[in-house]
């Protein structure tokens, strides 16, 4: 039997044709994607901007000094605004609520709510006191008695009742107390200068100490939290200055930014400053920013 030579048929030819086309298509697609990727990368590089920073501080009566090896943070939001938001989430209690929590007499709480002061040591505090205030607020009365005791004030009325009378002779105690208060009120009206120095005996109940401690604790919390919030939620980039006080960043997306030192102080001589400077990055351009005393914040009076 004679062997037959099998020639490639249409079906076989189609298979070969499809395979070749598939390879060609894959190769063409790969080239196209590579070209697209390169084109996109080139456009991204063209779209991006750059930032150059030079930081100098001028001490009083001296020449400008470079801010060396200092980290600057490029934020998408002003650090001052970030601090405000952190403070709003950790507010100081309202003044009246603070007063309600004080461990003092109800009369003193009422007096504090009616006067715009929490500091008994402020200049002119004694001028805020009236004879009725001294008589009606136990802390003021005790402070007045101590200030004028020991014979330092001539003619000062003295109480004729004792603590024992309060229990053993309550009616007598109440009458003698009212007589004493009436005499003292008359004396106070005629001798208002005797209220001077009362504040020295009020240190133990001075609300300003507790109010200042409350504010200081909150300030420390904000100072600790705000830099973390800034870096976690608003950090675009950061850069360290060299020995000449220069730093640079490339590939920065166009937009509005703030150059910030967060809560870190830069110092030179007698100057301690921080920065929170707005800067706009334009497409394909290099922006140069000089940080100096003129656009800084005095760290000694700035927020956290």
TORKOLDO-496077 format. One record per residue (C-alpha): x, y, z. Coordinates in steps of 0.1 Angstrom, whole numbers, always signed. Example, Ala and Ser with C-alpha at 12.3 -4.5 7.8 and 13.67 -1.06 7.14 Angstrom:
TORKOLDO-496077
zagu xx->+123	yy->-45	zz->+78 .
zagu xx->+137	yy->-11	zz->+71 .
This chain:
TORKOLDO-496077
zagu xx->+0	yy->+0	zz->+0 .
zagu xx->+14	yy->+33	zz->-11 .
zagu xx->+19	yy->+59	zz->+17 .
zagu xx->+1	yy->+91	zz->+12 .
zagu xx->+17	yy->+125	zz->+18 .
zagu xx->-5	yy->+146	zz->+40 .
zagu xx->-5	yy->+182	zz->+30 .
zagu xx->-14	yy->+209	zz->+54 .
zagu xx->-51	yy->+215	zz->+51 .
zagu xx->-71	yy->+247	zz->+56 .
zagu xx->-77	yy->+239	zz->+92 .
zagu xx->-40	yy->+235	zz->+100 .
zagu xx->-32	yy->+267	zz->+81 .
zagu xx->-58	yy->+286	zz->+101 .
zagu xx->-42	yy->+275	zz->+133 .
zagu xx->-8	yy->+286	zz->+122 .
zagu xx->-23	yy->+319	zz->+111 .
zagu xx->-41	yy->+326	zz->+144 .
zagu xx->-10	yy->+318	zz->+165 .
zagu xx->+11	yy->+342	zz->+145 .
zagu xx->-14	yy->+369	zz->+147 .
zagu xx->-17	yy->+364	zz->+185 .
zagu xx->+20	yy->+368	zz->+189 .
zagu xx->+20	yy->+399	zz->+168 .
zagu xx->-9	yy->+413	zz->+187 .
zagu xx->+8	yy->+407	zz->+221 .
zagu xx->+40	yy->+422	zz->+209 .
zagu xx->+22	yy->+452	zz->+195 .
zagu xx->+2	yy->+457	zz->+227 .
zagu xx->+33	yy->+455	zz->+248 .
zagu xx->+50	yy->+481	zz->+227 .
zagu xx->+19	yy->+503	zz->+229 .
zagu xx->+17	yy->+500	zz->+267 .
zagu xx->+54	yy->+507	zz->+271 .
zagu xx->+50	yy->+538	zz->+249 .
zagu xx->+20	yy->+549	zz->+270 .
zagu xx->+38	yy->+543	zz->+302 .
zagu xx->+68	yy->+563	zz->+291 .
zagu xx->+46	yy->+591	zz->+278 .
zagu xx->+26	yy->+592	zz->+311 .
zagu xx->+59	yy->+593	zz->+331 .
zagu xx->+72	yy->+621	zz->+309 .
zagu xx->+40	yy->+641	zz->+313 .
zagu xx->+41	yy->+635	zz->+351 .
zagu xx->+76	yy->+648	zz->+352 .
zagu xx->+67	yy->+678	zz->+331 .
zagu xx->+36	yy->+685	zz->+353 .
zagu xx->+55	yy->+683	zz->+386 .
zagu xx->+71	yy->+713	zz->+401 .
zagu xx->+101	yy->+718	zz->+424 .
zagu xx->+107	yy->+737	zz->+456 .
zagu xx->+139	yy->+753	zz->+468 .
zagu xx->+142	yy->+766	zz->+504 .
zagu xx->+168	yy->+787	zz->+520 .
zagu xx->+164	yy->+794	zz->+558 .
zagu xx->+183	yy->+821	zz->+577 .
zagu xx->+178	yy->+837	zz->+611 .
zagu xx->+191	yy->+872	zz->+620 .
zagu xx->+199	yy->+876	zz->+658 .
zagu xx->+196	yy->+911	zz->+672 .
zagu xx->+225	yy->+932	zz->+661 .
zagu xx->+241	yy->+904	zz->+642 .
zagu xx->+244	yy->+889	zz->+607 .
zagu xx->+220	yy->+863	zz->+593 .
zagu xx->+229	yy->+827	zz->+602 .
zagu xx->+218	yy->+797	zz->+581 .
zagu xx->+194	yy->+772	zz->+597 .
zagu xx->+216	yy->+741	zz->+595 .
zagu xx->+204	yy->+705	zz->+594 .
zagu xx->+168	yy->+714	zz->+602 .
zagu xx->+138	yy->+695	zz->+590 .
zagu xx->+110	yy->+714	zz->+571 .
zagu xx->+76	yy->+698	zz->+566 .
zagu xx->+56	yy->+705	zz->+534 .
zagu xx->+20	yy->+703	zz->+544 .
zagu xx->-12	yy->+705	zz->+525 .
zagu xx->-28	yy->+726	zz->+553 .
zagu xx->-15	yy->+754	zz->+575 .
zagu xx->+0	yy->+741	zz->+608 .
zagu xx->-18	yy->+769	zz->+627 .
zagu xx->-51	yy->+757	zz->+614 .
zagu xx->-42	yy->+721	zz->+623 .
zagu xx->-34	yy->+733	zz->+659 .
zagu xx->-68	yy->+751	zz->+660 .
zagu xx->-86	yy->+719	zz->+650 .
zagu xx->-68	yy->+699	zz->+677 .
zagu xx->-76	yy->+725	zz->+703 .
zagu xx->-113	yy->+724	zz->+693 .
zagu xx->-114	yy->+687	zz->+699 .
zagu xx->-98	yy->+692	zz->+734 .
zagu xx->-116	yy->+723	zz->+746 .
zagu xx->-110	yy->+741	zz->+779 .
zagu xx->-142	yy->+738	zz->+801 .
zagu xx->-165	yy->+769	zz->+801 .
zagu xx->-156	yy->+794	zz->+828 .
zagu xx->-188	yy->+788	zz->+848 .
zagu xx->-184	yy->+750	zz->+848 .
zagu xx->-148	yy->+755	zz->+860 .
zagu xx->-161	yy->+777	zz->+888 .
zagu xx->-188	yy->+752	zz->+898 .
zagu xx->-161	yy->+725	zz->+902 .
zagu xx->-140	yy->+746	zz->+926 .
zagu xx->-139	yy->+735	zz->+962 .
zagu xx->-149	yy->+769	zz->+977 .
zagu xx->-180	yy->+783	zz->+993 .
zagu xx->-212	yy->+789	zz->+973 .
zagu xx->-208	yy->+826	zz->+981 .
zagu xx->-174	yy->+827	zz->+965 .
zagu xx->-185	yy->+808	zz->+934 .
zagu xx->-213	yy->+834	zz->+930 .
zagu xx->-189	yy->+863	zz->+934 .
zagu xx->-165	yy->+848	zz->+908 .
zagu xx->-193	yy->+844	zz->+883 .
zagu xx->-203	yy->+881	zz->+888 .
zagu xx->-168	yy->+894	zz->+883 .
zagu xx->-144	yy->+892	zz->+854 .
zagu xx->-114	yy->+878	zz->+872 .
zagu xx->-101	yy->+845	zz->+884 .
zagu xx->-68	yy->+859	zz->+899 .
zagu xx->-69	yy->+873	zz->+934 .
zagu xx->-33	yy->+885	zz->+930 .
zagu xx->-39	yy->+908	zz->+901 .
zagu xx->-32	yy->+945	zz->+907 .
zagu xx->-62	yy->+964	zz->+921 .
zagu xx->-80	yy->+932	zz->+933 .
zagu xx->-88	yy->+948	zz->+966 .
zagu xx->-106	yy->+976	zz->+947 .
zagu xx->-131	yy->+951	zz->+934 .
zagu xx->-141	yy->+942	zz->+970 .
zagu xx->-170	yy->+960	zz->+987 .
zagu xx->-178	yy->+959	zz->+1024 .
zagu xx->-207	yy->+936	zz->+1016 .
zagu xx->-184	yy->+912	zz->+997 .
zagu xx->-161	yy->+909	zz->+1027 .
zagu xx->-190	yy->+903	zz->+1050 .
zagu xx->-209	yy->+878	zz->+1028 .
zagu xx->-181	yy->+857	zz->+1013 .
zagu xx->-165	yy->+835	zz->+1041 .
zagu xx->-131	yy->+833	zz->+1024 .
zagu xx->-129	yy->+872	zz->+1020 .
zagu xx->-140	yy->+877	zz->+1057 .
zagu xx->-114	yy->+853	zz->+1070 .
zagu xx->-87	yy->+869	zz->+1048 .
zagu xx->-97	yy->+904	zz->+1060 .
zagu xx->-96	yy->+893	zz->+1096 .
zagu xx->-61	yy->+878	zz->+1092 .
zagu xx->-48	yy->+908	zz->+1073 .
zagu xx->-59	yy->+932	zz->+1101 .
zagu xx->-53	yy->+910	zz->+1131 .
zagu xx->-26	yy->+913	zz->+1157 .
zagu xx->-32	yy->+949	zz->+1165 .
zagu xx->-20	yy->+962	zz->+1132 .
zagu xx->-53	yy->+981	zz->+1126 .
zagu xx->-66	yy->+1004	zz->+1153 .
zagu xx->-103	yy->+1003	zz->+1161 .
zagu xx->-110	yy->+971	zz->+1144 .
zagu xx->-141	yy->+955	zz->+1159 .
zagu xx->-136	yy->+921	zz->+1175 .
zagu xx->-162	yy->+893	zz->+1177 .
zagu xx->-176	yy->+887	zz->+1212 .
zagu xx->-189	yy->+852	zz->+1205 .
zagu xx->-171	yy->+819	zz->+1205 .
zagu xx->-176	yy->+786	zz->+1187 .
zagu xx->-189	yy->+771	zz->+1219 .
zagu xx->-217	yy->+796	zz->+1220 .
zagu xx->-229	yy->+782	zz->+1186 .
zagu xx->-238	yy->+749	zz->+1203 .
zagu xx->-246	yy->+759	zz->+1239 .
zagu xx->-263	yy->+793	zz->+1233 .
zagu xx->-273	yy->+794	zz->+1196 .
zagu xx->-296	yy->+825	zz->+1200 .
zagu xx->-269	yy->+844	zz->+1219 .
zagu xx->-243	yy->+833	zz->+1193 .
zagu xx->-265	yy->+846	zz->+1164 .
zagu xx->-272	yy->+880	zz->+1180 .
zagu xx->-235	yy->+886	zz->+1189 .
zagu xx->-225	yy->+875	zz->+1154 .
zagu xx->-249	yy->+900	zz->+1137 .
zagu xx->-238	yy->+928	zz->+1161 .
zagu xx->-202	yy->+921	zz->+1151 .
zagu xx->-210	yy->+921	zz->+1114 .
zagu xx->-229	yy->+953	zz->+1117 .
zagu xx->-200	yy->+970	zz->+1135 .
zagu xx->-175	yy->+956	zz->+1110 .
zagu xx->-195	yy->+968	zz->+1080 .
zagu xx->-196	yy->+1003	zz->+1095 .
zagu xx->-158	yy->+1001	zz->+1101 .
zagu xx->-152	yy->+989	zz->+1065 .
zagu xx->-171	yy->+1018	zz->+1050 .
zagu xx->-152	yy->+1043	zz->+1071 .
zagu xx->-118	yy->+1026	zz->+1065 .
zagu xx->-118	yy->+1011	zz->+1030 .
zagu xx->-80	yy->+1011	zz->+1029 .
zagu xx->-80	yy->+983	zz->+1054 .
zagu xx->-90	yy->+959	zz->+1026 .
zagu xx->-55	yy->+964	zz->+1010 .
zagu xx->-34	yy->+933	zz->+1012 .
zagu xx->-64	yy->+909	zz->+1015 .
zagu xx->-52	yy->+890	zz->+984 .
zagu xx->-21	yy->+879	zz->+1003 .
zagu xx->-43	yy->+857	zz->+1025 .
zagu xx->-63	yy->+842	zz->+996 .
zagu xx->-35	yy->+822	zz->+980 .
zagu xx->-50	yy->+788	zz->+991 .
zagu xx->-83	yy->+795	zz->+974 .
zagu xx->-70	yy->+815	zz->+944 .
zagu xx->-87	yy->+799	zz->+913 .
zagu xx->-60	yy->+812	zz->+890 .
zagu xx->-35	yy->+785	zz->+901 .
zagu xx->-59	yy->+757	zz->+891 .
zagu xx->-71	yy->+776	zz->+859 .
zagu xx->-34	yy->+780	zz->+848 .
zagu xx->-26	yy->+744	zz->+855 .
zagu xx->-57	yy->+733	zz->+835 .
zagu xx->-46	yy->+755	zz->+805 .
zagu xx->-10	yy->+743	zz->+808 .
zagu xx->-20	yy->+706	zz->+807 .
zagu xx->-42	yy->+712	zz->+777 .
zagu xx->-14	yy->+731	zz->+759 .
zagu xx->+10	yy->+702	zz->+765 .
zagu xx->-16	yy->+677	zz->+750 .
zagu xx->-20	yy->+699	zz->+719 .
zagu xx->+17	yy->+703	zz->+716 .
zagu xx->+21	yy->+665	zz->+716 .
zagu xx->-9	yy->+656	zz->+693 .
zagu xx->-8	yy->+684	zz->+667 .
zagu xx->+26	yy->+673	zz->+650 .
zagu xx->+13	yy->+637	zz->+647 .
zagu xx->-20	yy->+649	zz->+631 .
zagu xx->+0	yy->+671	zz->+607 .
zagu xx->+23	yy->+643	zz->+596 .
zagu xx->-4	yy->+616	zz->+594 .
zagu xx->-30	yy->+636	zz->+575 .
zagu xx->-14	yy->+665	zz->+558 .
zagu xx->+22	yy->+657	zz->+550 .
zagu xx->+32	yy->+660	zz->+513 .
zagu xx->+70	yy->+658	zz->+517 .
zagu xx->+98	yy->+669	zz->+540 .
zagu xx->+134	yy->+680	zz->+535 .
zagu xx->+165	yy->+686	zz->+556 .
zagu xx->+186	yy->+717	zz->+552 .
zagu xx->+223	yy->+715	zz->+545 .
zagu xx->+251	yy->+734	zz->+563 .
zagu xx->+242	yy->+765	zz->+542 .
zagu xx->+205	yy->+763	zz->+553 .
zagu xx->+194	yy->+751	zz->+519 .
zagu xx->+169	yy->+723	zz->+510 .
zagu xx->+153	yy->+713	zz->+478 .
zagu xx->+125	yy->+690	zz->+466 .
zagu xx->+116	yy->+679	zz->+431 .
zagu xx->+86	yy->+661	zz->+416 .
zagu xx->+61	yy->+681	zz->+437 .
zagu xx->+26	yy->+680	zz->+425 .
zagu xx->+11	yy->+714	zz->+416 .
zagu xx->-10	yy->+729	zz->+444 .
zagu xx->-10	yy->+750	zz->+476 .
zagu xx->+13	yy->+740	zz->+504 .
zagu xx->+27	yy->+753	zz->+537 .
zagu xx->+64	yy->+751	zz->+547 .
zagu xx->+62	yy->+743	zz->+584 .
zagu xx->+86	yy->+736	zz->+612 .
zagu xx->+57	yy->+722	zz->+632 .
zagu xx->+63	yy->+729	zz->+669 .
zagu xx->+101	yy->+728	zz->+665 .
zagu xx->+121	yy->+759	zz->+672 .
zagu xx->+149	yy->+772	zz->+651 .
zagu xx->+173	yy->+794	zz->+670 .
zagu xx->+202	yy->+817	zz->+665 .
zagu xx->+216	yy->+840	zz->+692 .
zagu xx->+186	yy->+856	zz->+710 .
zagu xx->+161	yy->+846	zz->+683 .
zagu xx->+138	yy->+815	zz->+685 .
zagu xx->+114	yy->+812	zz->+656 .
zagu xx->+90	yy->+788	zz->+638 .
zagu xx->+76	yy->+789	zz->+603 .
zagu xx->+42	yy->+783	zz->+587 .
zagu xx->+46	yy->+799	zz->+553 .
zagu xx->+22	yy->+794	zz->+524 .
zagu xx->+37	yy->+785	zz->+490 .
zagu xx->+21	yy->+777	zz->+456 .
zagu xx->+37	yy->+751	zz->+433 .
zagu xx->+30	yy->+756	zz->+396 .
zagu xx->+32	yy->+730	zz->+369 .
zagu xx->+67	yy->+725	zz->+356 .
zagu xx->+82	yy->+754	zz->+376 .
zagu xx->+107	yy->+758	zz->+404 .
zagu xx->+96	yy->+780	zz->+433 .
zagu xx->+123	yy->+795	zz->+456 .
zagu xx->+113	yy->+805	zz->+491 .
zagu xx->+135	yy->+824	zz->+516 .
zagu xx->+126	yy->+818	zz->+552 .
zagu xx->+137	yy->+845	zz->+576 .
zagu xx->+127	yy->+866	zz->+606 .
zagu xx->+103	yy->+885	zz->+585 .
zagu xx->+80	yy->+856	zz->+577 .
zagu xx->+86	yy->+836	zz->+610 .
zagu xx->+66	yy->+833	zz->+642 .
zagu xx->+82	yy->+842	zz->+675 .
zagu xx->+84	yy->+808	zz->+693 .
zagu xx->+82	yy->+824	zz->+727 .
zagu xx->+47	yy->+836	zz->+720 .
zagu xx->+34	yy->+811	zz->+694 .
zagu xx->+8	yy->+784	zz->+697 .
zagu xx->+19	yy->+748	zz->+703 .
